[in-house]
Amino acid sequence: MTKEEYLQYGSLEQLVSIKRYECLDGMAKGNTIIDIRNGKLHFSLNADRGLDIYDMSYKGINVSYKSTMGDVSPKLAYEAAYPFNRFFAGGMLWTCGPDNIGAGTVVHGSFGLTPAENVTIAKCFDNGRYIVSVSGEMVFKQLFGSHIVINRMITTEYNSPAVEVCDIITNRGYKPEEYYLLYHYNF
């Protein structure tokens, strides 16, 4: 469709919508969720869990796995009473890494416990396509130690069955660093 054809619909929120909200109670309290609908897909990003994709449905049918724990705030994971099996929410995409190398590290790494910073939502027309994207950066650093930044952009477009996840990893530290990234999809 052309931009003019899209605009005949009135508000483009009828075609593609993005809503940001905060969970107010229960174990998910404090999580910032970004809910996206593009006509075929409906999915939610958890900004407090590295912009991972929490749930996803295609034409109204769920295609993602959620654990019995449901959506759990990563703040609870830092309490001794909440080991990994008490805070693993599942979700369509759980990114593992970048710091789960060696002894004394968090199971699956700390990515899923790291809030996104500088979160930006963008909508634009490009060659007859209406594109929406969400981007943010996750920072992993320690005093006199590693300093890894992962810039993530998640993009989809109107009436598309696809979501693109693009991560750019930058070492801002003063020495080379080892890191892992594993994209764990849960269907």
C-alpha positions as CSV (number, residue, x, y, z in Angstrom):
1,M,0.0,0.0,0.0
2,T,1.0,3.6,-0.5
3,K,1.3,6.0,2.4
4,E,-1.9,7.7,1.1
5,E,-3.8,4.4,1.2
6,Y,-2.7,3.8,4.7
7,L,-3.9,7.2,5.8
8,Q,-7.4,6.5,4.4
9,Y,-7.9,4.3,7.5
10,G,-7.9,7.3,9.8
11,S,-5.7,6.5,12.8
12,L,-2.9,4.2,12.0
13,E,-3.3,2.7,15.5
14,Q,-6.1,0.7,13.9
15,L,-3.5,-1.1,11.7
16,V,-0.4,-1.1,13.9
17,S,-0.4,-0.2,17.6
18,I,2.3,0.1,20.2
19,K,1.4,0.6,23.9
20,R,3.7,0.9,26.8
21,Y,2.5,0.2,30.3
22,E,3.7,-0.8,33.8
23,C,2.5,-3.9,35.7
24,L,1.0,-2.7,39.0
25,D,0.7,-5.8,41.2
26,G,1.7,-9.4,41.8
27,M,5.1,-10.9,40.9
28,A,5.2,-8.8,37.7
29,K,4.9,-5.5,39.6
30,G,7.1,-2.8,38.2
31,N,7.8,-4.5,34.8
32,T,7.5,-2.2,31.8
33,I,5.8,-3.9,28.9
34,I,5.6,-2.7,25.3
35,D,2.6,-4.3,23.6
36,I,2.7,-4.4,19.7
37,R,0.0,-5.4,17.3
38,N,0.7,-5.4,13.5
39,G,-2.4,-7.0,12.0
40,K,-1.1,-10.6,12.1
41,L,1.2,-10.7,15.1
42,H,0.6,-9.6,18.7
43,F,3.6,-9.6,20.9
44,S,4.9,-8.1,24.1
45,L,8.4,-6.9,24.9
46,N,9.6,-6.7,28.5
47,A,11.8,-3.6,28.8
48,D,12.9,-4.7,32.3
49,R,14.2,-8.0,30.8
50,G,16.4,-6.7,28.0
51,L,13.5,-6.2,25.5
52,D,13.0,-9.9,25.3
53,I,9.8,-11.1,23.6
54,Y,7.5,-12.3,26.4
55,D,4.5,-13.5,24.6
56,M,3.4,-13.8,21.0
57,S,0.4,-14.8,19.0
58,Y,-0.2,-15.2,15.3
59,K,-3.7,-14.4,14.1
60,G,-4.9,-14.9,17.6
61,I,-3.2,-18.2,18.3
62,N,-0.6,-18.3,21.0
63,V,2.8,-19.5,19.6
64,S,5.0,-18.9,22.7
65,Y,5.6,-20.8,25.9
66,K,5.2,-19.2,29.3
67,S,6.3,-21.0,32.5
68,T,4.0,-21.6,35.4
69,M,5.8,-18.6,37.1
70,G,4.2,-16.2,34.7
71,D,5.7,-12.7,34.3
72,V,8.1,-12.2,37.2
73,S,9.9,-8.9,37.9
74,P,13.6,-9.4,37.6
75,K,14.0,-7.4,40.8
76,L,12.8,-10.6,42.6
77,A,15.6,-12.6,41.1
78,Y,18.2,-10.8,43.2
79,E,16.6,-12.0,46.4
80,A,17.9,-15.3,47.9
81,A,14.3,-16.7,47.9
82,Y,14.1,-16.5,44.1
83,P,16.5,-18.9,42.4
84,F,16.3,-19.3,38.6
85,N,13.4,-21.8,38.7
86,R,11.4,-19.2,40.7
87,F,11.8,-16.3,38.2
88,F,12.1,-18.0,34.8
89,A,9.1,-16.6,33.0
90,G,9.7,-18.4,29.7
91,G,8.4,-16.3,26.8
92,M,9.0,-16.4,23.1
93,L,12.6,-15.1,23.3
94,W,14.8,-15.4,26.4
95,T,18.3,-14.1,25.6
96,C,21.0,-15.9,27.5
97,G,24.4,-14.2,28.2
98,P,26.5,-12.2,28.0
99,D,28.2,-13.1,31.3
100,N,27.5,-16.7,32.0
101,I,31.0,-17.9,31.4
102,G,32.7,-19.5,34.4
103,A,31.8,-20.2,38.0
104,G,29.7,-17.9,40.1
105,T,27.5,-16.6,37.2
106,V,23.7,-16.4,37.0
107,V,22.1,-19.4,35.2
108,H,21.5,-18.3,31.6
109,G,23.4,-15.0,32.3
110,S,22.1,-11.7,33.5
111,F,20.6,-10.5,30.1
112,G,17.1,-11.4,31.2
113,L,17.5,-9.5,34.4
114,T,18.8,-6.3,32.9
115,P,16.5,-3.4,32.1
116,A,16.8,-1.7,28.8
117,E,18.0,1.9,28.8
118,N,17.2,4.7,26.3
119,V,14.1,2.8,25.0
120,T,12.8,4.4,21.8
121,I,9.7,3.6,19.8
122,A,9.6,4.6,16.2
123,K,7.0,4.4,13.4
124,C,7.7,5.3,9.7
125,F,6.8,4.7,6.1
126,D,9.5,3.1,3.9
127,N,8.8,2.2,0.3
128,G,5.1,1.6,0.8
129,R,5.6,-0.3,4.1
130,Y,4.5,0.9,7.5
131,I,7.3,-0.1,9.9
132,V,7.5,0.0,13.7
133,S,10.5,-0.5,15.8
134,V,11.5,-0.6,19.5
135,S,15.2,-0.1,20.4
136,G,17.2,0.1,23.6
137,E,20.5,-0.7,25.1
138,M,21.5,-3.1,27.9
139,V,24.7,-2.3,29.8
140,F,26.8,-4.9,31.6
141,K,29.6,-3.4,33.5
142,Q,31.6,-3.6,36.7
143,L,34.1,-1.3,38.4
144,F,37.6,-2.1,37.0
145,G,36.1,-4.9,34.9
146,S,34.1,-5.6,31.8
147,H,31.9,-3.1,30.1
148,I,29.7,-4.6,27.4
149,V,26.8,-2.8,25.8
150,I,24.2,-4.5,23.7
151,N,22.0,-2.3,21.4
152,R,18.9,-4.1,20.5
153,M,16.3,-3.2,17.8
154,I,13.1,-5.1,17.3
155,T,11.3,-4.3,14.0
156,T,8.0,-5.4,12.4
157,E,5.7,-4.0,9.8
158,Y,2.0,-3.9,9.1
159,N,0.4,-7.2,8.3
160,S,3.7,-9.1,8.5
161,P,4.2,-12.5,10.1
162,A,7.8,-11.6,10.9
163,V,9.7,-9.9,13.7
164,E,13.4,-9.0,13.3
165,V,15.7,-8.9,16.3
166,C,19.0,-7.1,15.7
167,D,21.7,-6.9,18.4
168,I,24.9,-5.0,18.1
169,I,27.5,-5.8,20.8
170,T,30.1,-3.3,21.8
171,N,33.0,-3.7,24.2
172,R,33.5,-0.4,25.9
173,G,36.0,-1.8,28.3
174,Y,39.8,-1.4,28.3
175,K,40.6,-5.1,27.4
176,P,39.1,-7.9,25.2
177,E,36.2,-9.7,26.9
178,E,34.6,-13.1,26.4
179,Y,30.9,-13.2,26.2
180,Y,28.1,-15.5,25.2
181,L,24.8,-14.7,23.5
182,L,22.2,-17.4,23.0
183,Y,18.8,-16.7,21.6
184,H,16.5,-19.2,23.4
185,Y,13.1,-19.4,21.6
186,N,10.3,-21.1,23.5
187,F,7.5,-22.4,21.4
